[in-house]
Amino acid sequence: MKHFGIKAVALVALLGIGGGIGGAHLLTASRKTDTTASVDPQDRRLAEAGAYIARTADCVACHSVPGDKPFAGGLAMQTPVGTIYSSNITPDKASGIGAYSYADFKNAVQYGIRKDGAALYPAMPYPSYAIMPDRDIQALYAYFMADVAPVAKPSADSTIPWPLNMRWPMAWWQLLFAGKRDFAAPAGADEQVKRGAYLVEGPGHCGACHTPRGLAYQEKALSMADGDAFLSGAVIDGWRAKSLRGEARGLASWSAADIALFLKTGRTDRVAVFGAMADVVEHSTRYFTDDDLASIAAYLKQLPPVPGKVPVFPAKADNTTASLLAGRYDSRGAVIYMEHCVICHRADGQGMARIFPALAGNSAIFAQNPQSIIQITLEGGKMPANDHDAMAFAMPRFNHLSDQDITDVINFIRTAWTNQAPPIASDEVAHIRGFLASKKPNIVSGGKHE
């Protein structure tokens, strides 16, 4: 009798799995478009429009590896369950998208469905691209088919273990979290803010990094209409993606001009971009028109603060500068700062405009979440090149310092001058050090790892 019960449970489980797989195929079929729209890749006006749209969608940053061919894939993207490698989206017929019809392309970009019918992981921001109009998707298709050089480089499998790497459950995920939708402009917005909202919510897919994700790795909101989680800040790939809203640790201290300049050059007089956002500036936002940058800035600056977060910091006097200049180092962190940091960032924490970022009053420094400052201190980084500044400066790595030394100097910086931030613990530094050591490398042409 017990043996029969086990068989019955196994049979029910198999039937459930079979139903889930069958239902997934039906869901995928129902989501796919069978559009017969004709797109001529030789239409130069269309392909040239697609080149700019590809910049606004940041296709090159995710689908390229430094030192390899553009759009050939292989970029390692770390997720909580393993590493996903971006795919080859050049028009190579064997390993890229050269055999894709326009309908195949639209299904992949907007609905997350590959040509073979498999569902794409949400590392591809198709929930955001879903609001892009057909004319823009057609222009993208013309650009990729006509102007991108084909590269024979097979896409790499992820390191996500079985059964989490199975594709069919993603069809059910898409049903719940990636439905078809259209762009809805903010109520009462002028044309500039409407354009900014579209770029942020759609091709720019800012929420993919700057909106927190739920247990199923879904973005908790795809627009402000979905709830207050939208653009409220998140952690991705070991970096803190700041809140883009109007509170003290968000964009309260940024002017619209600051935002536009940062997106165009990767710098302002106070801050500099590092980490994943450096690639976004390098390959994408630096090419935006000034009007589009101003639209994004206008949209972001009219967003409200995140409820429950500090809207404005209380006044705090700067007692740090005088102490350092007088040689009064009242903590181990202050000593380490004078040994390793002061030569670039100065005793007053102001750095040098557009060369060495300020540490005083820099919103990346006093963020509630310290991952970015820990990672940049351990790993260093380089500013992206741009057409506005003559040189791209680098931050050296300090991973030779102990976890406690890193903790002490970061805690000093986060509370020095007028900065106000909670302390970090050495185990947070150890965690990021371990994360960096375990990161999978990118894959370059020939299947070799960097």
C-alpha positions in Angstrom: 0.0 0.0 0.0 2.9 2.4 0.9 4.6 1.5 -2.3 1.5 2.3 -4.3 1.2 5.7 -2.5 4.7 6.6 -3.5 4.0 5.7 -7.1 0.8 7.8 -7.0 2.7 10.8 -5.7 5.4 10.4 -8.4 2.7 10.1 -11.1 1.0 13.2 -9.9 4.3 15.1 -9.8 5.1 13.9 -13.4 1.7 15.0 -14.6 2.1 18.4 -12.9 5.5 18.9 -14.5 4.2 17.8 -17.8 1.3 20.2 -17.5 3.6 22.9 -16.5 5.8 22.3 -19.6 2.9 22.0 -21.9 1.3 25.1 -20.4 4.6 27.0 -20.8 4.7 26.1 -24.5 1.1 27.4 -24.9 1.9 30.6 -23.1 4.9 31.2 -25.3 2.9 30.6 -28.4 0.2 33.0 -27.2 2.7 35.8 -26.5 4.6 35.6 -29.7 3.9 37.9 -32.6 3.5 36.6 -36.1 3.7 40.1 -37.6 4.3 40.1 -41.3 5.7 43.7 -41.3 8.3 44.1 -43.9 11.5 45.8 -42.8 14.2 46.7 -45.4 17.6 46.7 -43.8 19.0 48.6 -46.8 16.8 51.6 -45.9 19.6 53.9 -44.8 17.4 56.3 -43.0 15.9 53.5 -41.0 19.2 51.8 -40.2 20.7 55.2 -39.1 17.8 55.8 -36.8 18.3 52.3 -35.4 21.9 53.1 -34.6 20.8 55.9 -32.2 18.1 53.8 -30.7 20.6 51.0 -30.0 22.6 53.6 -28.0 19.5 54.7 -26.1 18.8 51.0 -25.3 22.5 50.4 -24.3 22.8 47.2 -26.4 26.5 47.4 -26.8 27.5 47.6 -23.1 25.8 44.3 -22.3 26.5 42.4 -25.5 30.2 43.3 -25.8 33.3 42.4 -23.9 36.2 44.9 -23.6 38.7 44.2 -26.3 36.4 41.9 -28.3 34.1 42.6 -31.3 31.0 44.8 -30.7 27.8 42.9 -30.0 29.5 39.5 -30.0 28.4 38.7 -26.5 30.3 36.9 -23.7 29.9 39.5 -20.9 29.6 37.8 -17.6 26.6 39.0 -15.5 26.5 37.8 -12.0 23.1 36.8 -10.6 22.2 35.4 -7.2 22.0 31.9 -8.7 24.9 31.9 -11.2 26.5 33.7 -14.1 24.7 34.5 -17.3 26.7 35.4 -20.4 25.3 37.9 -22.8 24.5 36.4 -26.3 25.9 37.2 -29.7 23.5 39.6 -31.4 25.6 40.3 -34.5 24.1 39.2 -37.9 26.1 36.0 -38.0 23.7 33.3 -39.3 25.2 30.4 -37.2 25.9 32.0 -33.8 24.2 35.3 -33.9 20.8 36.6 -35.1 21.5 36.6 -38.8 18.7 34.1 -39.4 16.2 36.0 -37.4 13.2 37.4 -39.2 11.8 40.7 -38.1 9.1 38.8 -36.1 11.8 36.7 -34.5 13.7 39.8 -33.5 10.6 41.6 -32.1 9.7 38.5 -30.1 13.2 38.4 -28.5 13.6 42.1 -27.8 10.1 42.8 -26.5 8.6 39.5 -25.3 11.7 37.6 -24.2 11.3 34.7 -26.6 14.2 33.3 -28.7 13.9 32.1 -32.3 13.8 28.5 -31.0 10.9 29.3 -28.7 12.9 29.3 -25.5 12.2 32.0 -22.9 15.0 34.5 -22.2 16.2 35.1 -18.7 15.2 38.6 -17.3 18.8 39.7 -17.4 17.6 40.8 -20.8 15.4 43.9 -20.0 12.5 43.0 -22.3 9.9 44.1 -19.7 11.2 47.6 -20.3 11.6 47.3 -24.1 8.0 46.1 -24.3 6.8 49.8 -24.4 9.0 50.7 -27.4 6.9 51.5 -30.5 7.1 49.3 -33.6 8.9 51.9 -35.6 11.8 51.9 -33.2 12.0 48.1 -33.1 12.0 48.0 -36.9 14.8 50.6 -37.0 16.8 48.5 -34.5 16.4 45.4 -36.7 17.5 47.3 -39.8 20.6 48.6 -38.0 21.7 45.2 -36.7 21.1 43.4 -40.0 22.8 46.1 -42.2 25.4 47.9 -40.1 26.7 45.5 -37.5 29.6 43.3 -38.6 28.8 39.5 -38.2 31.0 37.7 -35.7 31.3 33.9 -35.5 31.2 33.5 -31.7 28.8 30.9 -30.1 26.9 32.2 -27.1 28.0 30.6 -23.8 25.7 28.7 -21.5 25.1 30.1 -18.1 26.6 28.6 -14.9 23.1 28.4 -13.3 22.7 24.9 -12.0 19.9 22.5 -12.9 17.0 22.7 -12.3 17.2 26.5 -11.9 18.5 26.8 -15.5 15.5 25.2 -17.1 13.9 27.6 -19.5 10.2 26.5 -19.5 9.4 27.9 -16.0 10.4 31.3 -17.4 7.3 31.3 -19.6 5.2 31.3 -16.3 7.5 34.1 -14.9 6.8 36.1 -18.0 3.1 35.6 -17.6 3.3 37.1 -14.1 5.9 39.8 -14.5 6.5 40.6 -18.2 3.1 41.1 -19.8 2.6 43.2 -23.0 2.1 46.8 -22.2 2.2 50.3 -23.7 3.9 53.5 -22.5 1.7 55.6 -20.4 3.0 59.2 -19.9 2.9 60.7 -16.4 -0.3 62.6 -15.9 0.0 66.3 -16.5 3.6 66.0 -17.8 4.9 68.4 -20.5 6.6 67.0 -23.6 10.1 67.1 -22.1 9.1 65.1 -19.1 7.1 62.7 -21.3 10.2 62.0 -23.4 12.3 61.6 -20.3 9.9 59.2 -18.8 9.8 57.1 -22.0 13.6 56.9 -22.2 14.0 56.0 -18.5 11.2 53.4 -18.5 11.7 52.0 -22.0 14.9 51.8 -24.0 17.1 53.2 -21.1 15.7 50.4 -18.8 17.0 52.3 -15.8 14.7 50.4 -13.5 16.6 47.1 -14.4 19.4 48.3 -12.1 17.9 51.0 -10.0 14.6 49.3 -8.9 14.8 46.5 -6.2 13.8 43.0 -7.3 11.5 40.6 -5.6 12.0 36.9 -4.6 11.4 35.8 -8.2 14.0 38.4 -9.5 11.2 40.6 -10.9 11.5 44.3 -10.8 9.1 45.4 -8.1 7.8 48.2 -10.3 8.2 49.1 -14.0 7.0 52.7 -13.6 5.8 55.1 -10.9 2.3 53.9 -11.7 3.3 50.5 -10.4 4.3 51.7 -7.0 6.9 53.5 -4.9 9.6 50.9 -5.4 10.3 52.3 -8.9 13.9 53.7 -9.1 14.2 53.6 -5.3 17.7 52.0 -5.4 19.0 48.4 -5.5 22.2 46.4 -5.5 23.3 44.7 -8.7 26.6 42.8 -9.4 28.0 44.0 -6.1 27.4 47.6 -6.9 24.8 49.9 -5.3 22.6 51.4 -7.9 21.5 54.6 -6.2 18.0 55.8 -5.8 17.0 58.1 -8.6 14.3 59.7 -6.6 14.3 63.0 -4.6 15.5 62.1 -1.1 18.8 63.0 0.5 20.6 59.8 -0.5 19.0 59.9 -3.9 19.1 62.9 -6.3 18.2 65.7 -3.8 21.7 67.1 -4.0 21.9 66.8 -7.8 20.6 69.6 -10.1 19.1 68.8 -13.5 22.3 70.1 -15.1 24.4 67.7 -12.9 22.4 64.7 -14.1 22.7 65.6 -17.7 26.4 66.3 -17.4 27.0 63.1 -15.5 25.2 61.1 -18.2 27.2 62.8 -21.0 30.6 62.7 -19.4 30.6 60.4 -16.4 31.6 63.2 -14.2 30.4 66.3 -12.4 32.5 68.7 -10.4 31.9 66.4 -7.4 31.3 62.9 -8.5 32.7 60.4 -11.0 31.2 57.2 -12.4 32.7 53.8 -11.8 31.6 50.2 -12.1 28.8 49.0 -14.3 27.5 52.6 -14.8 30.8 53.5 -16.3 30.0 51.1 -19.2 26.6 52.7 -19.6 28.1 56.2 -20.0 31.0 54.9 -22.2 28.8 53.1 -24.7 25.4 54.7 -24.3 24.5 57.9 -22.6 27.5 59.9 -23.9 25.9 59.6 -27.3 22.5 60.9 -26.4 21.4 64.2 -27.8 21.5 67.2 -25.4 17.7 67.3 -25.7 17.3 63.7 -24.6 19.7 64.2 -21.7 17.8 67.3 -20.6 14.5 65.3 -20.8 15.8 62.5 -18.6 17.1 65.0 -16.1 13.8 66.8 -16.0 11.9 63.6 -15.5 14.1 62.4 -12.7 14.1 65.7 -10.9 10.3 65.8 -10.7 10.1 62.3 -9.0 9.1 62.4 -5.4 11.3 61.2 -2.5 11.0 57.5 -1.6 8.6 57.3 1.4 10.3 56.4 4.6 13.8 57.6 3.5 15.5 60.7 4.9 14.3 63.6 2.7 17.0 66.1 3.9 20.0 65.7 6.1 20.2 67.8 9.3 22.9 70.4 9.3 26.4 69.2 10.4 29.5 71.3 10.8 32.8 70.3 9.2 35.3 69.6 12.0 37.3 67.2 9.9 39.3 69.5 7.7 40.8 71.5 10.5 41.7 68.4 12.5 43.5 66.8 9.5 45.3 70.0 8.6 46.4 70.4 12.3 47.7 66.8 12.3 45.1 65.6 14.8 44.2 62.0 13.7 41.7 60.8 16.2 41.0 57.4 14.6 42.7 54.6 12.8 40.6 55.5 9.8 41.9 59.1 9.7 45.5 57.8 9.8 44.8 55.5 6.8 43.1 58.3 5.0 46.2 60.5 5.4 48.4 57.7 4.3 46.5 56.6 1.1 43.8 59.0 0.2 44.6 62.6 1.0 46.9 63.2 -2.0 44.0 63.0 -4.4 41.0 63.8 -2.3 42.6 66.5 -0.1 42.2 67.2 3.6 38.9 69.0 3.0 37.5 66.0 1.0 36.8 68.1 -2.0 39.1 66.4 -4.5 39.7 68.3 -7.7 36.8 69.1 -10.0 36.4 66.6 -12.9 39.7 64.9 -12.0 39.5 63.4 -8.5 35.9 63.1 -7.2 35.0 64.8 -3.9 34.4 62.5 -0.9 32.6 65.2 1.1 29.0 65.6 0.0 29.2 62.8 -2.5 26.0 60.8 -2.4 27.8 57.6 -3.3 29.8 57.9 -0.1 27.0 58.4 2.4 24.7 55.9 0.8 22.8 53.7 3.2 24.1 50.7 1.3 28.0 50.6 1.3 28.6 48.0 -1.5 29.9 50.5 -4.1 32.4 52.3 -1.8 33.7 49.0 -0.6 34.1 47.6 -4.1 35.7 50.7 -5.5 38.2 50.8 -2.6 39.1 47.1 -3.1 39.1 47.0 -6.9 39.7 50.5 -8.1 38.3 51.6 -11.4 38.7 53.9 -14.4 36.5 56.7 -15.6 35.0 56.3 -19.0 36.4 58.3 -21.9 34.3 61.2 -23.2 34.6 64.1 -25.6 34.4 66.7 -22.9 37.5 65.9 -20.7 41.0 65.4 -22.0 41.9 62.5 -19.7 40.2 59.5 -18.0 41.6 59.0 -14.5 41.8 55.8 -12.6 41.3 54.9 -8.9 44.0 52.4 -7.7 42.9 49.3 -5.9 43.6 49.0 -2.2 42.9 45.3 -1.8 46.3 44.8 -0.2 44.8 46.5 2.9 43.2 44.2 5.5 39.4 44.0 5.9 39.7 46.0 9.2 41.8 48.7 7.6 39.3 49.1 4.7 36.4 49.2 7.3 38.2 51.8 9.3 38.9 54.2 6.4 35.5 53.8 4.9 33.8 54.5 8.3 36.0 57.6 8.6 35.1 58.9 5.1 31.4 58.2 5.6 31.2 60.3 8.7 33.9 62.9 7.9 33.2 66.6 6.9 29.5 66.9 6.6 28.8 63.3 5.5 26.3 61.3 7.6 26.0 57.6 7.1 25.8 54.5 9.3 29.0 52.5 10.1 29.9 49.4 8.2 31.4 46.2 9.7 34.4 44.2 8.6 32.3 41.3 7.6 30.7 43.5 4.9 34.2 44.1 3.5 35.0 40.4 3.6 31.8 39.6 1.8 32.5 41.9 -1.1 36.2 40.7 -1.2 34.8 37.1 -1.5 32.3 38.1 -4.1 35.0 39.8 -6.3 37.2 36.7 -6.0 34.4 34.4 -7.1 33.2 36.4 -10.1 33.3 34.6 -13.4 35.4 36.2 -16.1 34.0 37.4 -19.5 34.4 35.2 -22.6 36.2 36.6 -25.6 36.2 35.2 -29.2 37.6 31.8 -29.4 35.8 30.7 -26.3 38.6 31.9 -24.0 38.1 33.6 -20.7 39.6 37.0 -20.1 
